């Protein structure tokens, strides 16, 4: 996109002024096309996830040059305060905007912003939410939140599709405020603090193809090879490896690698002692259903108090595994792991910022599944 905004883009720009108490913010969104059919593309819910924001701006440039069949709103930065601070949370309140789509009157500026986003989503057939990994890098993938959306999410053709947890665990997620006929997905597009152009490009092309297949664009070949069935996870199958103390992580493996349990993929240097230790691929964890996670989670992860039950399970298990030795293994599976096959795990998330506080994620793995 040109550094100097053109008059055409200025005409597309709309402003929504938000005020709560003595705090104010301004949402900037772009309105393309016209007609009864509507779609919303949003990004910047978390202020340090630049991969999603870059994809939104690139989609703006591409779509502005296309004939559209309907109206598409693009909201590149949903949380301007978090974006300015390059923070996952809203400065001051430390609210996670992803979980601030509450019912009733807003209680703070984050909830007021969320309600403004919901107003833009009103009447949209689809809401496409662009994210990325913060101080790490994901394999680009898609998250969906209702079983009936699995096939639609897989049609994006990304490396895998996953339903992270039930909406009962996320009562204030945007999905809970949409009508049943409205579809929504979250694309996780590589890195956040460092945005990788190749990951952004994957997301941009996937969204354009989805809009084309849905009839929002003119004629074209929008077919994509969908995500294979064995890479569609109907439960949260992620296995986390977390930092047992404050230190530095150095990776020695590429993202997307298939590793066996006990295979090293990097090494860890704790600040206390500076003695390097190998970081090993964990073993698949089956049948883990901790009964109580309160208190334990808050003792490890600084953000644990802001997380849902599924994430607290992960933090709890990280605490339990602190004594597992130099492998730094911790993992969990939320749901029925009956579809898993073999011992290999795929590395789908890898820390890119070397310095790591205690409890933060170094890596995530997914088990291989048999064809269903």
C-alpha positions as CSV (number, residue, x, y, z in Angstrom):
1,X,0.0,0.0,0.0
2,X,1.3,3.5,-0.8
3,X,2.8,5.4,2.1
4,X,0.6,8.4,1.1
5,X,-3.0,7.5,1.4
6,X,-4.9,8.1,-1.9
7,X,-8.1,10.0,-2.2
8,X,-9.9,6.7,-3.1
9,X,-8.9,5.2,0.3
10,X,-9.9,8.3,2.1
11,X,-13.4,8.1,0.7
12,X,-13.6,4.5,1.9
13,X,-12.5,5.4,5.5
14,X,-15.1,5.6,8.3
15,X,-14.7,6.5,11.9
16,X,-16.4,5.3,15.0
17,X,-15.7,7.4,18.1
18,X,-15.8,5.4,21.4
19,X,-16.0,7.0,24.8
20,X,-16.2,5.4,28.3
21,X,-15.8,7.6,31.3
22,X,-12.8,9.7,30.8
23,X,-11.2,7.4,28.2
24,X,-11.7,7.6,24.5
25,X,-10.7,5.7,21.3
26,X,-11.4,5.8,17.6
27,X,-12.0,2.9,15.4
28,X,-11.1,3.3,11.8
29,X,-12.7,1.0,9.3
30,X,-13.1,0.8,5.5
31,X,-16.3,0.2,3.7
32,X,-16.0,-1.4,0.2
33,X,-18.8,-2.2,-2.2
34,X,-22.5,-2.0,-1.6
35,X,-25.6,-4.1,-1.5
36,X,-27.5,-6.3,1.0
37,X,-24.9,-9.0,1.3
38,X,-22.3,-8.2,3.9
39,X,-19.0,-9.5,5.3
40,X,-16.7,-8.2,8.0
41,X,-12.9,-8.7,8.1
42,X,-11.3,-7.7,11.4
43,X,-7.8,-7.7,12.9
44,X,-5.8,-6.1,15.6
45,X,-7.8,-7.5,18.5
46,X,-4.4,-8.2,20.2
47,X,-2.1,-5.3,19.6
48,X,1.1,-7.2,19.1
49,X,-0.2,-9.5,16.3
50,X,1.0,-7.6,13.3
51,X,0.6,-10.6,10.9
52,X,-3.1,-10.3,11.1
53,X,-3.1,-6.5,10.8
54,X,-0.8,-6.6,7.7
55,X,-3.1,-9.1,6.1
56,X,-6.1,-6.8,6.7
57,X,-4.4,-3.9,5.0
58,X,-3.3,-6.0,2.1
59,X,-6.8,-7.3,1.7
60,X,-8.0,-3.7,1.7
61,X,-5.7,-2.8,-1.2
62,X,-6.6,-5.9,-3.2
63,X,-10.4,-5.7,-2.6
64,X,-10.5,-2.0,-3.4
65,X,-9.3,-2.8,-6.9
66,X,-12.0,-5.5,-7.5
67,X,-15.6,-5.3,-8.5
68,X,-17.6,-6.5,-5.4
69,X,-21.0,-8.1,-5.2
70,X,-22.0,-6.9,-1.8
71,X,-20.4,-4.9,1.0
72,X,-17.2,-5.7,2.8
73,X,-16.1,-3.8,5.9
74,X,-12.5,-4.1,6.9
75,X,-11.4,-3.2,10.4
76,X,-7.6,-3.5,10.5
77,X,-7.1,-2.5,14.2
78,X,-9.9,-3.4,16.6
79,X,-8.0,-2.4,19.7
80,X,-6.1,0.8,19.0
81,X,-4.8,1.2,22.5
82,X,-3.3,-2.3,22.6
83,X,-1.9,-1.7,19.1
84,X,-0.2,1.5,20.2
85,X,1.3,-0.2,23.1
86,X,2.1,-3.4,21.1
87,X,0.4,-5.4,23.9
88,X,-1.9,-8.4,23.8
89,X,-4.1,-6.6,26.4
90,X,-5.7,-3.2,26.7
91,X,-3.3,-1.0,28.7
92,X,-4.6,0.1,32.0
93,X,-7.4,-2.5,32.4
94,X,-5.3,-5.5,31.0
95,X,-8.5,-6.8,29.3
96,X,-8.3,-9.4,26.6
97,X,-10.6,-8.0,23.9
98,X,-11.1,-11.5,22.5
99,X,-13.1,-12.3,25.7
100,X,-14.7,-8.9,26.1
101,X,-17.8,-9.3,23.9
102,X,-20.1,-9.2,26.8
103,X,-23.9,-8.8,26.9
104,X,-25.4,-5.7,28.5
105,X,-23.9,-2.2,28.9
106,X,-20.1,-1.9,28.6
107,X,-18.2,-1.8,31.9
108,X,-14.9,-0.4,30.5
109,X,-13.4,0.9,27.2
110,X,-12.5,-2.6,26.0
111,X,-16.1,-3.7,26.2
112,X,-17.2,-0.5,24.5
113,X,-14.8,-1.2,21.6
114,X,-16.2,-4.7,21.4
115,X,-19.7,-3.5,21.1
116,X,-18.7,-1.1,18.3
117,X,-17.2,-4.1,16.5
118,X,-20.4,-6.1,17.0
119,X,-22.4,-3.2,15.5
120,X,-20.2,-3.5,12.4
121,X,-20.8,-7.3,12.4
122,X,-24.6,-6.8,12.5
123,X,-26.1,-8.4,9.3
124,X,-22.8,-9.8,8.1
125,X,-23.0,-13.3,6.6
126,X,-19.4,-14.0,7.7
127,X,-17.0,-12.5,10.2
128,X,-13.3,-13.2,9.4
129,X,-11.0,-12.6,12.4
130,X,-7.3,-12.2,11.6
131,X,-4.7,-13.0,14.3
132,X,-1.1,-14.2,14.6
133,X,1.2,-15.5,17.2
134,X,2.7,-12.6,19.2
135,X,6.3,-13.4,20.2
136,X,6.3,-16.6,18.2
137,X,5.3,-18.1,14.8
138,X,2.4,-20.3,13.9
139,X,1.9,-22.6,11.0
140,X,-0.9,-20.6,9.3
141,X,-4.2,-22.3,10.3
142,X,-7.8,-21.7,11.0
143,X,-9.9,-22.0,14.2
144,X,-13.6,-22.6,14.2
145,X,-16.0,-22.7,17.2
146,X,-19.0,-24.8,16.2
147,X,-18.9,-28.4,14.8
148,X,-21.1,-27.4,11.8
149,X,-18.4,-24.9,10.7
150,X,-15.7,-27.5,10.3
151,X,-16.1,-28.1,6.6
152,X,-16.4,-24.4,5.9
153,X,-13.2,-23.7,7.9
154,X,-11.4,-26.5,6.1
155,X,-12.3,-25.0,2.7
156,X,-9.8,-22.2,3.4
157,X,-7.1,-24.8,2.6
158,X,-4.7,-23.9,5.5
159,X,-2.3,-26.3,7.1
160,X,-4.8,-27.4,9.7
161,X,-8.2,-26.5,11.2
162,X,-9.0,-26.8,14.9
163,X,-11.9,-26.2,17.2
164,X,-10.0,-24.9,20.3
165,X,-12.7,-25.5,22.9
166,X,-16.4,-25.2,23.4
167,X,-18.2,-21.9,23.6
168,X,-19.1,-22.7,27.2
169,X,-15.4,-22.0,28.0
170,X,-15.6,-18.7,26.2
171,X,-18.9,-17.1,27.1
172,X,-17.7,-13.6,26.0
173,X,-16.1,-14.6,22.6
174,X,-17.6,-12.8,19.6
175,X,-19.1,-16.1,18.3
176,X,-21.5,-16.1,21.3
177,X,-22.9,-12.7,20.2
178,X,-23.5,-13.6,16.6
179,X,-26.7,-15.1,15.2
180,X,-26.7,-18.8,14.4
181,X,-26.7,-18.2,10.7
182,X,-23.6,-15.9,10.9
183,X,-20.4,-17.8,10.3
184,X,-17.0,-16.9,11.9
185,X,-13.5,-18.2,11.8
186,X,-10.2,-17.0,13.2
187,X,-7.1,-17.2,11.0
188,X,-3.8,-17.5,12.8
189,X,-1.2,-16.1,10.3
190,X,2.3,-16.9,11.4
191,X,4.2,-14.3,13.5
192,X,2.9,-11.3,15.4
193,X,5.7,-9.1,16.7
194,X,7.6,-10.1,13.6
195,X,5.2,-10.5,10.6
196,X,6.4,-12.9,7.9
197,X,5.3,-11.9,4.4
198,X,4.9,-15.5,3.2
199,X,2.5,-16.3,6.1
200,X,0.5,-13.1,5.4
201,X,0.3,-13.9,1.7
202,X,-1.2,-17.4,2.6
203,X,-3.9,-15.7,4.6
204,X,-4.7,-13.1,2.1
205,X,-5.1,-15.6,-0.8
206,X,-7.2,-17.9,1.4
207,X,-9.6,-15.0,2.4
208,X,-9.9,-13.8,-1.2
209,X,-10.7,-17.4,-2.4
210,X,-13.3,-17.7,0.4
211,X,-14.9,-14.4,-0.6
212,X,-14.9,-15.5,-4.2
213,X,-16.5,-18.9,-3.5
214,X,-19.1,-17.1,-1.4
215,X,-20.1,-14.8,-4.3
216,X,-18.7,-11.6,-3.0
217,X,-16.3,-11.2,-6.0
218,X,-16.6,-11.3,-9.7
219,X,-16.0,-14.4,-11.8
220,X,-12.8,-16.2,-11.2
221,X,-11.2,-19.5,-10.2
222,X,-11.5,-19.5,-6.4
223,X,-11.3,-23.3,-5.8
224,X,-8.6,-24.4,-3.3
225,X,-7.5,-27.8,-2.1
226,X,-9.2,-28.0,1.3
227,X,-7.5,-29.0,4.6
228,X,-7.3,-32.8,4.6
229,X,-9.7,-34.6,7.0
230,X,-6.8,-35.9,9.1
231,X,-5.8,-32.3,9.8
232,X,-9.2,-31.2,11.0
233,X,-9.2,-31.4,14.8
234,X,-12.7,-31.5,16.4
235,X,-11.2,-31.1,19.9
236,X,-8.3,-29.1,21.3
237,X,-5.4,-31.5,20.6
238,X,-2.6,-29.0,21.2
239,X,0.3,-30.1,23.4
240,X,2.2,-27.2,25.0
241,X,5.8,-27.0,26.1
242,X,6.3,-24.1,28.5
243,X,9.2,-22.3,30.2
244,X,9.8,-23.7,33.7
245,X,11.6,-20.5,34.8
246,X,12.9,-17.3,33.4
247,X,15.5,-17.9,30.7
248,X,16.4,-18.0,27.0
249,X,15.2,-20.4,24.4
250,X,17.1,-21.3,21.2
251,X,15.4,-23.3,18.6
252,X,17.2,-25.9,16.4
253,X,14.2,-27.1,14.4
254,X,12.0,-25.7,11.6
255,X,8.4,-24.9,12.1
256,X,6.2,-27.7,10.7
257,X,8.7,-30.5,11.5
258,X,7.5,-34.0,12.6
259,X,9.2,-35.1,15.7
260,X,9.1,-38.2,17.9
261,X,8.8,-38.1,21.7
262,X,12.2,-37.3,23.3
263,X,13.6,-35.8,20.2
264,X,15.4,-32.4,20.9
265,X,14.2,-29.4,19.0
266,X,16.1,-26.7,20.9
267,X,17.9,-25.8,24.1
268,X,17.1,-23.7,27.2
269,X,19.4,-21.5,29.2
270,X,17.9,-20.7,32.6
271,X,19.0,-17.3,34.0
272,X,19.9,-19.0,37.2
273,X,23.0,-21.0,36.6
274,X,23.2,-20.4,32.8
275,X,23.5,-24.2,32.2
276,X,22.0,-25.1,28.8
277,X,19.5,-27.9,28.8
278,X,17.9,-29.7,25.8
279,X,14.3,-29.1,25.2
280,X,12.6,-32.4,24.0
281,X,9.5,-33.1,22.1
282,X,6.8,-34.2,24.6
283,X,4.9,-37.5,24.5
284,X,1.2,-37.5,23.5
285,X,-0.9,-37.0,26.6
286,X,-4.1,-39.0,26.7
287,X,-7.0,-39.0,29.2
288,X,-5.9,-35.9,31.2
289,X,-8.8,-34.3,32.9
290,X,-7.6,-32.5,36.0
291,X,-10.4,-31.9,38.4
292,X,-9.1,-28.7,40.0
293,X,-7.0,-26.0,38.3
294,X,-7.8,-22.9,40.4
295,X,-4.8,-21.6,42.3
296,X,-2.2,-23.8,40.6
297,X,-2.5,-22.0,37.3
298,X,-2.3,-18.6,38.9
299,X,1.0,-19.6,40.6
300,X,2.7,-20.2,37.2
301,X,1.5,-18.1,34.3
302,X,1.3,-14.3,34.7
303,X,-1.7,-14.3,32.4
304,X,-3.4,-17.3,33.9
305,X,-6.1,-15.3,35.7
306,X,-7.2,-13.9,32.4
307,X,-7.5,-17.2,30.6
308,X,-10.4,-19.6,30.1
309,X,-10.7,-23.1,31.6
310,X,-8.9,-24.9,28.8
311,X,-5.9,-22.6,29.0
312,X,-5.9,-23.0,32.8
313,X,-5.7,-26.7,32.3
314,X,-2.6,-26.2,30.2
315,X,-1.0,-23.9,32.9
316,X,-1.9,-26.4,35.6
317,X,-0.2,-29.2,33.7
318,X,2.9,-27.0,33.1
319,X,3.2,-26.7,36.9
320,X,2.8,-30.4,37.4
321,X,5.6,-31.0,34.9
322,X,8.1,-28.6,36.3
323,X,9.8,-31.6,38.0
324,X,9.9,-33.7,34.8
325,X,13.6,-33.0,34.3
326,X,15.5,-31.2,31.5
327,X,13.1,-32.1,28.8
328,X,10.7,-29.4,30.1
329,X,7.8,-31.5,29.0
330,X,4.3,-30.3,29.6
331,X,1.2,-31.2,27.6
332,X,-2.5,-31.6,27.6
333,X,-5.3,-32.7,25.4
334,X,-8.8,-31.3,26.0
335,X,-11.3,-33.7,24.6
336,X,-11.3,-37.2,23.3
337,X,-7.9,-38.1,21.7
338,X,-9.2,-41.2,20.1
339,X,-8.3,-40.0,16.6
340,X,-4.6,-39.8,17.3
341,X,-2.3,-42.3,15.5
342,X,1.4,-43.0,15.8
343,X,4.0,-41.3,18.0
344,X,5.0,-38.4,15.7
345,X,4.0,-34.9,16.7
346,X,3.9,-31.9,14.3
347,X,5.5,-28.6,15.6
348,X,2.9,-26.0,14.8
349,X,4.0,-23.1,17.1
350,X,7.5,-22.0,17.8
351,X,8.8,-19.2,20.0
352,X,10.8,-16.5,18.0
353,X,11.6,-14.1,20.8
354,X,14.5,-15.8,22.6
355,X,14.0,-14.3,26.1
356,X,11.1,-16.0,27.8
357,X,9.4,-15.4,31.2
358,X,8.4,-18.3,33.4
359,X,5.3,-20.1,32.2
360,X,5.2,-18.8,28.6
361,X,4.9,-21.1,25.7
362,X,8.0,-22.3,23.9
363,X,6.3,-24.6,21.4
364,X,3.0,-26.3,20.6
365,X,2.6,-29.7,18.9
366,X,-0.3,-31.6,17.3
367,X,-0.6,-35.4,17.2
368,X,-1.1,-37.1,13.8
369,X,-4.6,-38.4,13.3
370,X,-5.8,-41.3,11.2
371,X,-8.2,-40.6,8.3
372,X,-11.7,-40.4,9.6
